[in-house]
Amino acid sequence: MQVTVQGYLTFKSALGRRVVDLADHPPPTLQDLLERLQADLGSEIPGLEFGPHTAKPSRVQVLLLNGQHLAHLPGGLQTTIKEGDVLSIFPPIAGG
């Protein structure tokens, strides 16, 4: 099963647009995908590691699965990934 991951802003150079194969995770979840990315790119994309008490990425990031924010996914990080899904990762964004 292949999933597209897209990095934006400061994550664009490390992630770009890549296809991740999750064939070894039946059925894979969003958490499985993030763990795979952390194992492969953790030093290049800070904050993909999971907080010890929250089981969520340790730094606030904007994660969109098929355009839907993580906070609005009914299963959260346990949402099952399907063939062709697109995960978009944005760095923490602040403004004022």
N, C-alpha and C positions, 0 to 999 in steps of 0.2 A: 504494500500500500504506500502510495506516495502522497506527500503533503507539501505544499509550497509555503515557504517562510520568507517574509519580506522584512528587511530592516529599513528604518527611516531615520532621518536626521543623523545623529552621531553614530547610530548603529548601522547605517547604510554601508560603510566601508567594510565592516566586519562580516555582516550578514549578506548584504546585497539582496539578491533574489536567488534562493536555492531550493532545491527539491530534497526533502528528507524522506528516506525509506524507513517505514516503521513495520515492515513485514514480520519482524520478530516480536511484536507486541500485540497479539490478538486478544481482544479488541483494544487498540491503543486509546489512551486518554490524552487530554491536553497536558496533564502533568507528565506523562511518559514523553511527550514531545519536548517539553521544556527541560526535562532531565537529560534527554539526548543532546539537546543544544548546549546545555551547561557542560556536559562531559566533553563535547567536541570543541566548544568555543568559550568556555567559562572565563579564561583569562582575557579574552578580547571583548567580552560583553559583560561588564560587571553588573551584578544584581540578579543574574539568572539563578543563583543558588537559592535554596529554599531556607526560610527562617526556621530555627529550631523549634519554635513554639507555635508557629502559625501554619506551617505546611503550604505557604504561599511564597512567591518570589520575594526575596528579602528587601529589595528596593522597590519603591513604587514605580511601576512602569505601566504604560498603556498597552494592553494586549487586546487585539481584536481578532476574533475567529469568524471568518466570513463576514467581516464588517460589524460584528456584534461585540460590544465591550464585555470583558470577562465578568464584570459585576452583574451583567444582565443574562448570562448563560445559566439556565436552570440547574445544570450540573456543576457549575463552577469549573474547577480544575479537573473534575472527574467526568467532564463532558467527553463523550466518545468521539474520536476523530474518524472521519470518513474519507474515502478516496477522493482526491481533488480539493479538499478543504484548503483554505488559505489563512495562515496566521500572520498577522501584521504586528510588529513590535516597535514601539516608540520609546525613546528614553523619557525619564521624568521630565515633565514640562511644567514650568512655573511662569507666572506672569504677574503683571501688576500695573 
